[in-house]
Amino acid sequence: MYEHKDPPQRQQSNRLEGGTTAQTSARRRSGSDMMGATMGPVLHWLQNVAAVTLLKARRTLFQAAILFCVLVLLLWVSIFLYGSFYYSYMPSVSFSTPVHFYYTSDCDSSESALCSFPTANISFMKNERDLVMAYGQPYRVSLELEMPESPVNERLGMFMVKMSCYTKGGKTVSSVGRSTMLHYRSSLLQSLSTLLFSPFFLTGMAEQKQLIEVELFSEYKTNAYQPSVGAVIEIQSKRVQIYSAQLRIHAFFTGIRYVLYNFPLTSAVIGVATNFAFLCVIVLFSYLQFIWGGIWPPDQVRVRVMMGDNTRIQQRREEARKRMEKENSQKDLGAPQVIGSVNDASDFQDDDTAVAEPPPTKPSEMLNASGADVPDAKEEGSRNSSHEEKGGSDALDGCQLPHQGETLLRQRPGPWMSL
């Protein structure tokens, strides 16, 4: 059997198609790799941004929740403080109590007059513990008498009402008397009133009576040392006829109490806002003290002061060093030479002329002295410099003081050195 072979042109076209397909696949792979290489960092960046944003959002939400709780707590405390202040500062506005009169009945009952004056004993204690009237607060005390328009009361005319206030021990601290009477009404007016209101009088919805108000004290103030705990009310008439009586005590406010009583809403808003602002300032200062150590931390001030002190000390050291250089440059050539340090001192131990000298004065000790003492010390050093040995010109180049802990050996001039 013969094998079928493709012609060369078809083989070449197949090769071209295969190459094109390979190139296309290679391009696709390279494009996908480039896209992956490009999108990878972008996705990583987006992930980091999302994580950071979520963390910031959670932190912000947590801080907002804490701030809201603190503000609500401060508002509640402000309201509580204002309520406590109002309750403790504002006394009872009004006090009313019924007055029950009593009199003796052991006289002749055939007469229409009473056996004694009607008298009543009133207590100023509320709940048997607290006083009705606050100390120093003026009060208006009045007595309301409900009296019938009877011929006896009309013929009675004027009569006296007396009130005496007493302390816990029974001592009378104040007493007052006031006169009063029924209002005058003519016979014609009484007849017209009776005809007009007769239906109400017949049904019992109205009565022929008058309400008489007697002002006993206009501005009564109780004493803190001798407070009034009660009063005795006496009507000085044996023919008076009374349905009922009522004692009324009303506070007469002035100043801040007047504003609190007559403008309650405005005063409440101002009081709560003031307390809230004061508490916010206290909490803010406490937060700054806890976080930063205060509004102006003392550490920064100390650092600045210490930096300034170090700068001054450095300047003084530089000035002292320059003066010593100037003095050393003016010395004669016969100055002593530096033999060596402590480490090289063993070479001169056998020599009788080698003597160990004490270390020079430290620069810090020289600078700690006052400005007036420094030149004196330098002058003394220049006077004694002729009797001490110093280093050569190489050692003096720079004129630096020895470091702390380093000791120099200096040789005094002997007879053999003069040669």
C-alpha positions as CSV (number, residue, x, y, z in Angstrom):
1,M,0.0,0.0,0.0
2,Y,1.1,3.5,-0.8
3,E,1.2,6.2,1.9
4,H,-0.6,9.4,1.1
5,K,1.6,12.4,1.6
6,D,0.5,16.0,1.7
7,P,2.0,18.3,-0.8
8,P,4.7,20.8,0.3
9,Q,2.3,23.8,0.1
10,R,-0.2,22.2,2.4
11,Q,2.5,21.3,4.9
12,Q,3.8,24.8,4.8
13,S,0.3,26.2,5.4
14,N,-0.2,23.8,8.3
15,R,3.1,24.9,9.7
16,L,2.1,28.6,9.4
17,E,-1.3,27.9,11.0
18,G,0.4,26.0,13.9
19,G,2.9,28.9,14.4
20,T,0.0,31.4,14.3
21,T,-1.9,29.4,16.9
22,A,1.1,29.1,19.1
23,Q,1.8,32.8,18.8
24,T,-1.9,33.6,19.6
25,S,-1.8,31.2,22.6
26,A,1.5,32.7,23.8
27,R,0.0,36.2,23.4
28,R,-3.0,35.2,25.3
29,R,-0.9,33.7,28.1
30,S,1.3,36.7,28.2
31,G,-1.8,39.0,28.3
32,S,-3.4,37.0,31.1
33,D,-0.1,37.0,33.0
34,M,0.2,40.8,32.5
35,M,-3.4,41.2,33.6
36,G,-2.8,39.0,36.6
37,A,0.4,40.9,37.5
38,T,-1.5,44.2,37.2
39,M,-4.7,43.2,39.0
40,G,-2.9,41.4,41.9
41,P,-1.5,44.5,43.6
42,V,-4.7,46.4,42.9
43,L,-6.8,43.7,44.6
44,H,-4.3,43.5,47.4
45,W,-4.5,47.3,47.8
46,L,-8.3,47.2,47.7
47,Q,-8.3,44.5,50.4
48,N,-6.1,46.6,52.6
49,V,-8.1,49.7,52.1
50,A,-11.3,47.8,52.9
51,A,-9.8,46.4,56.1
52,V,-8.5,49.7,57.2
53,T,-11.8,51.4,56.4
54,L,-13.7,48.8,58.3
55,L,-11.4,49.1,61.3
56,K,-11.8,52.9,61.3
57,A,-15.5,52.6,60.9
58,R,-15.7,50.3,63.9
59,R,-13.5,52.5,66.0
60,T,-15.5,55.6,65.0
61,L,-18.7,53.9,65.8
62,F,-17.4,52.7,69.2
63,Q,-16.1,56.2,70.0
64,A,-19.4,57.7,69.0
65,A,-21.3,55.2,71.2
66,I,-19.1,56.1,74.2
67,L,-19.5,59.8,73.5
68,F,-23.3,59.4,73.3
69,C,-23.4,57.5,76.5
70,V,-21.3,60.1,78.3
71,L,-23.4,62.9,77.0
72,V,-26.6,61.2,78.1
73,L,-25.2,60.5,81.5
74,L,-24.1,64.2,81.9
75,L,-27.5,65.4,80.8
76,W,-29.2,63.1,83.3
77,V,-26.9,64.3,86.1
78,S,-27.5,67.9,85.1
79,I,-31.3,67.4,85.4
80,F,-30.9,65.6,88.7
81,L,-28.7,68.4,90.1
82,Y,-31.2,71.1,89.0
83,G,-34.1,69.2,90.5
84,S,-32.3,68.7,93.8
85,F,-31.4,72.4,93.9
86,Y,-35.0,73.5,93.1
87,Y,-36.4,71.1,95.7
88,S,-34.0,72.2,98.4
89,Y,-34.0,76.0,97.6
90,M,-37.7,76.6,96.8
91,P,-39.9,76.5,99.9
92,S,-43.6,75.6,99.9
93,V,-45.4,78.1,97.9
94,S,-48.7,78.0,99.8
95,F,-50.1,76.3,102.8
96,S,-53.7,76.0,103.8
97,T,-55.3,74.5,106.8
98,P,-58.9,74.5,108.3
99,V,-59.4,76.5,111.5
100,H,-61.7,74.9,114.0
101,F,-62.8,77.3,116.7
102,Y,-63.8,76.2,120.2
103,Y,-65.4,78.1,123.1
104,T,-66.7,77.4,126.5
105,S,-70.4,76.4,127.0
106,D,-70.8,76.5,130.8
107,C,-72.7,79.8,130.9
108,D,-76.4,80.5,130.6
109,S,-77.6,79.1,127.4
110,S,-80.7,81.3,127.2
111,E,-78.6,84.2,125.9
112,S,-77.6,84.2,122.2
113,A,-74.1,85.3,123.0
114,L,-71.3,82.8,123.4
115,C,-69.7,82.0,126.8
116,S,-66.2,82.9,125.6
117,F,-64.3,84.1,122.5
118,P,-64.0,81.6,119.7
119,T,-60.3,80.3,119.8
120,A,-58.3,77.9,117.5
121,N,-54.8,76.4,117.8
122,I,-53.0,76.0,114.5
123,S,-49.8,74.0,113.9
124,F,-47.2,75.1,111.4
125,M,-45.6,71.6,111.2
126,K,-46.0,69.6,108.0
127,N,-46.1,65.9,108.5
128,E,-45.2,66.6,112.1
129,R,-41.6,67.0,111.2
130,D,-40.9,69.8,108.7
131,L,-41.8,73.5,109.2
132,V,-44.1,75.0,106.7
133,M,-42.3,78.4,106.6
134,A,-38.6,78.6,105.6
135,Y,-36.2,80.7,107.5
136,G,-35.8,84.3,106.2
137,Q,-38.6,83.9,103.6
138,P,-41.4,86.5,103.8
139,Y,-45.0,85.1,103.9
140,R,-48.4,86.5,103.7
141,V,-50.7,85.1,106.4
142,S,-54.5,85.6,106.0
143,L,-57.7,84.2,107.5
144,E,-60.8,83.5,105.4
145,L,-64.1,83.5,107.3
146,E,-67.3,82.2,105.8
147,M,-70.1,84.1,107.5
148,P,-73.8,84.0,106.9
149,E,-75.7,87.2,106.1
150,S,-77.8,86.9,109.2
151,P,-79.4,89.7,111.2
152,V,-77.0,88.9,114.1
153,N,-73.9,89.4,111.9
154,E,-75.3,92.5,110.3
155,R,-75.9,94.0,113.8
156,L,-72.6,92.8,115.0
157,G,-70.6,95.4,113.1
158,M,-66.8,95.4,113.5
159,F,-65.0,92.7,115.5
160,M,-61.3,91.9,116.2
161,V,-59.3,88.9,115.0
162,K,-56.1,88.3,117.0
163,M,-53.2,85.9,116.0
164,S,-50.3,85.0,118.3
165,C,-47.4,82.8,117.0
166,Y,-45.4,80.7,119.5
167,T,-42.3,78.6,119.6
168,K,-41.7,75.0,120.6
169,G,-41.4,76.0,124.2
170,G,-44.6,78.0,124.2
171,K,-43.0,81.4,124.0
172,T,-45.0,84.0,122.0
173,V,-42.7,85.5,119.3
174,S,-45.2,87.7,117.5
175,S,-48.7,88.9,117.9
176,V,-51.1,90.9,115.7
177,G,-54.8,92.0,115.7
178,R,-57.0,93.0,112.8
179,S,-60.6,94.2,112.6
180,T,-63.2,93.2,110.0
181,M,-66.9,93.1,109.3
182,L,-69.5,92.0,106.7
183,H,-69.8,94.0,103.5
184,Y,-72.7,96.4,103.6
185,R,-75.8,95.5,101.4
186,S,-78.9,97.6,101.4
187,S,-82.4,96.1,101.8
188,L,-83.3,96.7,98.1
189,L,-80.1,95.0,97.0
190,Q,-80.8,92.1,99.3
191,S,-84.4,91.8,98.0
192,L,-83.3,91.9,94.3
193,S,-80.5,89.3,95.0
194,T,-83.0,87.0,96.7
195,L,-85.5,87.2,93.8
196,L,-82.8,86.7,91.2
197,F,-81.1,83.8,92.8
198,S,-84.2,82.2,94.4
199,P,-84.0,79.1,92.2
200,F,-80.5,78.5,93.3
201,F,-81.3,79.2,96.9
202,L,-84.3,76.8,96.8
203,T,-82.3,74.0,95.2
204,G,-79.3,74.5,97.6
205,M,-76.8,75.4,94.9
206,A,-76.2,78.8,96.5
207,E,-76.4,80.3,99.9
208,Q,-76.7,83.8,101.4
209,K,-73.2,84.2,102.8
210,Q,-70.1,86.2,102.4
211,L,-66.4,85.3,102.3
212,I,-64.4,87.7,104.5
213,E,-60.6,87.7,104.1
214,V,-58.6,89.2,107.0
215,E,-54.9,89.8,106.3
216,L,-53.0,89.2,109.5
217,F,-49.3,89.4,108.4
218,S,-48.2,90.9,105.1
219,E,-44.5,89.9,105.3
220,Y,-44.0,87.4,108.2
221,K,-40.5,86.0,108.6
222,T,-39.8,83.2,111.0
223,N,-36.6,83.3,113.1
224,A,-34.0,80.6,112.6
225,Y,-33.1,80.6,116.4
226,Q,-36.8,80.7,117.5
227,P,-38.9,79.2,114.7
228,S,-42.7,79.5,115.0
229,V,-44.3,76.1,115.3
230,G,-47.9,77.2,115.8
231,A,-50.3,80.0,116.3
232,V,-53.4,80.8,118.3
233,I,-56.3,82.6,116.5
234,E,-58.9,84.3,118.6
235,I,-62.1,86.2,117.4
236,Q,-62.8,88.8,120.0
237,S,-66.6,88.7,119.8
238,K,-69.2,86.5,121.6
239,R,-72.0,87.1,119.1
240,V,-70.2,86.3,115.8
241,Q,-71.6,83.5,113.6
242,I,-69.2,81.6,111.4
243,Y,-69.8,78.8,109.0
244,S,-66.1,77.8,108.5
245,A,-62.6,79.3,108.5
246,Q,-59.4,78.7,106.6
247,L,-55.9,79.9,107.3
248,R,-53.8,80.5,104.2
249,I,-50.0,81.1,104.2
250,H,-48.6,82.2,100.8
251,A,-44.9,82.8,100.1
252,F,-43.9,86.2,98.8
253,F,-40.9,85.4,96.5
254,T,-38.2,87.9,95.6
255,G,-34.9,87.6,93.6
256,I,-34.0,84.2,92.3
257,R,-37.0,82.5,93.9
258,Y,-39.3,84.9,92.1
259,V,-37.7,83.9,88.7
260,L,-37.8,80.2,89.5
261,Y,-41.5,80.4,90.6
262,N,-42.8,82.7,87.8
263,F,-40.7,81.4,84.9
264,P,-40.2,77.7,85.6
265,L,-39.5,76.6,82.1
266,T,-36.9,79.2,81.3
267,S,-35.1,78.8,84.6
268,A,-35.1,75.0,84.1
269,V,-33.5,75.2,80.7
270,I,-30.9,77.7,81.8
271,G,-30.1,75.7,85.0
272,V,-29.8,72.4,83.2
273,A,-27.7,73.9,80.4
274,T,-25.4,75.5,82.9
275,N,-24.9,72.3,84.8
276,F,-24.3,70.4,81.6
277,A,-21.7,72.8,80.4
278,F,-19.9,72.8,83.8
279,L,-19.9,69.0,83.8
280,C,-18.6,68.8,80.2
281,V,-15.7,71.1,81.1
282,I,-14.8,68.9,84.1
283,V,-14.9,65.8,82.0
284,L,-12.8,67.4,79.3
285,F,-10.1,68.5,81.7
286,S,-10.1,65.0,83.3
287,Y,-9.7,63.4,79.9
288,L,-6.8,65.8,79.0
289,Q,-5.2,65.1,82.4
290,F,-5.5,61.3,81.9
291,I,-4.3,61.3,78.3
292,W,-1.8,64.1,78.0
293,G,-1.0,64.8,81.6
294,G,-2.7,68.2,81.5
295,I,-3.3,71.0,79.1
296,W,0.3,72.3,79.4
297,P,2.4,69.2,80.3
298,P,5.2,70.1,82.8
299,D,7.7,67.8,81.1
300,Q,7.9,70.0,78.0
301,V,8.7,73.0,80.1
302,R,11.3,71.1,82.0
303,V,12.9,69.9,78.7
304,R,13.0,73.5,77.4
305,V,14.6,74.8,80.6
306,M,17.2,72.0,80.7
307,M,18.0,72.6,77.0
308,G,18.6,76.3,77.8
309,D,20.8,75.5,80.8
310,N,22.9,73.0,78.8
311,T,23.3,75.6,76.1
312,R,24.6,78.2,78.6
313,I,27.0,75.7,80.2
314,Q,28.4,74.8,76.7
315,Q,28.9,78.5,75.9
316,R,30.7,79.0,79.2
317,R,32.9,76.0,78.5
318,E,33.8,77.3,75.1
319,E,34.6,80.7,76.5
320,A,36.8,79.1,79.2
321,R,38.6,76.9,76.6
322,K,39.3,79.9,74.3
323,R,40.8,81.9,77.2
324,M,43.0,78.9,78.3
325,E,44.2,78.6,74.7
326,K,45.0,82.3,74.6
327,E,46.9,82.1,77.9
328,N,48.8,78.9,76.9
329,S,49.9,80.5,73.6
330,Q,51.4,83.4,75.5
331,K,53.5,81.2,77.8
332,D,57.3,81.0,77.3
333,L,59.1,78.1,75.7
334,G,60.4,76.8,79.0
335,A,57.0,75.3,80.0
336,P,57.1,71.7,81.4
337,Q,56.5,68.8,79.0
338,V,54.0,66.0,79.3
339,I,55.8,62.9,80.0
340,G,53.0,60.4,79.5
341,S,49.9,58.9,80.9
342,V,49.5,56.5,83.7
343,N,50.0,53.6,81.4
344,D,53.5,54.9,80.5
345,A,54.5,55.8,84.1
346,S,56.3,52.5,84.7
347,D,59.3,53.7,82.6
348,F,60.0,56.5,85.0
349,Q,59.4,54.7,88.4
350,D,63.2,54.1,88.9
351,D,63.9,57.7,88.2
352,D,64.2,59.8,91.4
353,T,63.2,62.9,89.6
354,A,59.9,61.5,88.3
355,V,57.1,62.7,90.6
356,A,53.4,62.0,90.2
357,E,51.4,65.1,90.1
358,P,47.7,65.4,91.0
359,P,45.3,65.6,88.1
360,P,44.3,69.0,86.9
361,T,41.0,70.6,87.8
362,K,38.1,69.2,85.9
363,P,36.4,71.6,83.5
364,S,33.0,70.9,85.1
365,E,34.4,72.1,88.5
366,M,35.8,75.2,86.9
367,L,32.5,76.0,85.2
368,N,30.5,75.5,88.3
369,A,32.1,78.4,89.9
370,S,30.7,81.9,89.5
371,G,31.6,84.2,86.7
372,A,33.8,86.3,89.0
373,D,35.8,83.3,90.3
374,V,36.7,81.9,86.9
375,P,39.2,84.6,85.9
376,D,40.8,84.4,89.3
377,A,41.4,80.7,88.9
378,K,42.8,81.2,85.5
379,E,45.2,83.9,86.8
380,E,46.4,81.6,89.5
381,G,47.0,78.9,87.0
382,S,49.0,81.2,84.8
383,R,51.2,82.2,87.8
384,N,51.9,78.5,88.8
385,S,52.4,77.5,85.2
386,S,56.1,78.4,85.4
387,H,56.6,75.7,88.1
388,E,54.8,72.9,86.2
389,E,55.7,70.9,83.1
390,K,53.4,70.8,80.1
391,G,53.4,68.9,76.8
392,G,55.2,70.0,73.7
393,S,53.8,71.9,70.8
394,D,52.2,68.7,69.4
395,A,50.4,68.0,72.6
396,L,49.3,71.6,73.0
397,D,47.8,71.7,69.5
398,G,44.1,71.9,70.1
399,C,44.5,72.6,73.9
400,Q,42.0,70.0,74.9
401,L,41.6,69.2,78.6
402,P,42.2,65.6,79.6
403,H,39.2,63.3,79.8
404,Q,37.7,62.2,83.1
405,G,39.7,59.4,84.7
406,E,43.0,60.2,82.8
407,T,46.1,61.3,84.8
408,L,49.2,63.0,83.5
409,L,52.8,62.7,84.9
410,R,54.8,65.9,84.8
411,Q,58.5,66.3,85.5
412,R,59.8,69.2,87.5
413,P,63.0,70.9,86.3
414,G,66.1,69.4,87.9
415,P,69.8,70.3,87.8
416,W,70.5,67.8,85.0
417,M,67.8,69.4,82.8
418,S,69.4,72.8,83.0
419,L,72.3,71.4,80.9
